[in-house]
Structure formats: structure tokens, C-alpha cells
């Protein structure tokens, strides 16, 4: 990254900057999970810097706004500024599946603090992921969501075919969660009677 970043900045290559930002996000996410706070801070700042550079080259780049949100929420916490950054990510990239897979867990973690518009956008991310039948990813998004968001997410799956809901349920229960929702009736019978 250190070798490619200066050239990408000089050329204002949005594609190269986007790829470098994705790598930087992965590195920073990993360092956030480790015990090295200094490294996590440095990597978070690197995401912020890479996002700014990408947005200078391509102001309508949804990933740039998401990277700015990702770093800002870790540095400042959730507030009006970070909400605005998240909103810009939705504005410029509302239905890009690869971006939704990154953005949905981030947005749904702070669901209770979101404006009604951002809540709708976050739920739409989940709905698109579920609708694309990416059930392992949908289950991971559901698991990452704030408890208050989960019923709203499940409401959006009610009209899905039963087989889709059952597949989703299996991925969710494999993560150790139970679905208690009108569209996912529980079967309390012993296992030998269920099949």
C-alpha cells in the first residue's frame, strides 16, 4: 500500500484509490480486533486519510463516504457529522451489494440513533442482501444489528418464500441466535417429531 498510494494520489485514480481504501479498511478492521490500540488508532487515521483522498478524486464515491463514516464513528462516536457521512454513502451508492455488505452492519449497530431516513436505508441494505439470497451474509448482518433493529429486519422478510425464510433461520440459529417473530413461528416439539 505504501508503494502504490503516492502514485494513485498523483494520478487521482479513483479505481486504484478505491482498491487501496478497501485494503486499508480490512487492515484497520483487523487491528481493531487486536490489543494494539496505537496500531488501531493509526489504521483508523489511515482509513480517514485514504477516504479523503478518494473523495477529492471522486466526490460521488459511496465507498469514500463510508470510509469517512467508518473512521469518524471510531474517532468521534455517533453524532450529526457521522450521520451525515453515512447519509452521503447511501445517497451515492444506495444499492451496490458489495458496499451494502460492509455498510449494513455498521449502520444497524447504531440503529436506535439513526434518523427515520437512515433507518429506512439501513433496512433496505438488509432487504437487498436477503433478496439476493445471500443468506449467510444476511444472517451476519442480522447478528450485528442492534436488538431494536431486528424485528424491523425480520418484518421485511415476511413475504419471502418459506424456503428462503427457513434457510435464513438456519444460518441465524447456527450463530446461536433464536428468531422470535410472527413470520418465523417456533416449533417447540421435540426434534424427532419435527422432521
N, C-alpha and C positions, 0 to 999 in steps of 0.2 A: 504494500500500500504506500509506504513512504516513497518508493521509487516512482510510482505511477501518479500520485496525487499532484505534484507540481505541474507535470505535463498536461494533465486533464484540466487543471485550473487555467493554465495559459491558453489552451485551445478552447476553453469554455465548452468542452464536450459533455453534453448532458447525459449521453448514454454511459460514458465512462464514469462520470460523477455519480450516476445512479447506482452503477455496479459497486463502486467503491463505498458508497453510503450503505448499501446492503451488507457488505462485508463488515463495515465499521459497526453497524447495528448488531450483527451477530457476535462480534468480539465483545462489544460493550454489554450485551445481554449475558454473555458467559461470565464476564468479570463481575457483574452484579450478583451473580450466584456464588462467587467465591468470597473468601475472607479478606481479600486485599482492597480495603477502602480507598487507598490512594490510587490504585490502578483503576478501580471502578469510576472514581471521580475524573481521572484523566481520560478514560474511554468515553464517558458521558460528554465531556467537553469536546472530544474529537467528533462525536456524532453531531453536536451543535454546530461546530465549525464546518463540517462536511455538508450539513444541511444548508447553512447559509451560502456556501459556495455554489451548491447546486441551484438554489433559488435565484442567485444572481444571474446564472446562465439560463435558467428556465423557470420563471416565476409561477408558471401554472403546473409545476411538477408536484403531484399529490404526495409522492414519497418524501420530497423535501420538506413539505409541511408536516408530514407525520414524524419525520426525524426531529424536526424542531419541537414538536409536541412531546415526543419521547424524552428528549433531553431536558426540556423545560420542566416537565412534571417531576422529574427526578431531582432537579436542582431547586425548584421553587415550590413544588406542590401544585395541587389543582386550584385554579383561580380563573378570573376573567381572561387573562392573557393566554393561558394554556388552553382554555375552552375555545378561544378564537383560532388558535393554531390547529386544533382538532377540526374545527368547522371548515377551515380552508382546505384541509386534507379531503374532507367529504365533498366540498364544492368542486374541487378539481379532479377528483378520482372517485366518483360515487359507487361505481360497480366494477372496479378492477379486482378480480378474485384474488390474485396473488397479494395485493395490498390489503384486501379485506381480512385475509388470514393473519396478518400482522396487526392490523388496526383494531379489529373487533375485540380481542381480549383486553387491549389497552383501554378502549372506551368503556367496555362493560364492567371493568373493575371499579370505575368511579360513577356508575350508573345513577346513583342517587343524587349526585351533584350536577348532572347534566341538565341542560335546558330541554324543554319538550322536543325541539327540533333535533338536537343531538341525540336524544334518546331514540327518536324515530330512526335516525341514520344508523345508530349502533345496532338496533334491532334488525334493520334492513341488511346490514352486513351478515348477521347470523342467518337471516332468511335466505339470502343468496347462497351462502355456503351450504346450508341444509338442502336447498332446492337443487343445487348442483350434485347432490348425493355424496358429498364429501363428509360422510358420517363420522369418521374418526376425528376430523378437524372440527366438525360441529360439536362433537362431544367435548373436545378440549376447550373450545370457546365457552360452552355451557359451564364447564367446570371452573373456568377462570372468572366467570361473571359474578358480580355481587349477588348475594342472595335475593335482594329485592328485584333483580332483573330476570331471574329465572322463570317465574310464572309468565311474564310477558314474552319471553323467548318461546316457551312451550305453546303459548296461545297461537303463535304463528305457524306451528306445525300441525294444528288440528285437522286441516283439510288435506294433508298429505296422505297418500295411500298407506294403508295399515302396515304393509311390509316395510315401508320406509321408516315409519314410527317405531316399529319393532327393532329394526336394525339399529336405529339411533339409540333406543333404550338399551340394547345390549352393549354398545360402546360406552354409554354413560355408566351402566352398572359395573362394567369392567374397571372403571375408575373408582369404584367404591361408593358411588352416589346412588340414591334411590329417586325415582320420579314419582312425585305425588301430585297428580294433575288430572283434571277431568278427561283429557284426551289420552291418558296413559293409565287406564284402570289397573289397579293392583290385583294380582291373583294370589290370594293368601292360602290356596290349597297346598298340601304337601307336594313336593317335587314329582313324586311318582304319579300323581293324578293330573299334572299339568300337561303332559305330553301325550 
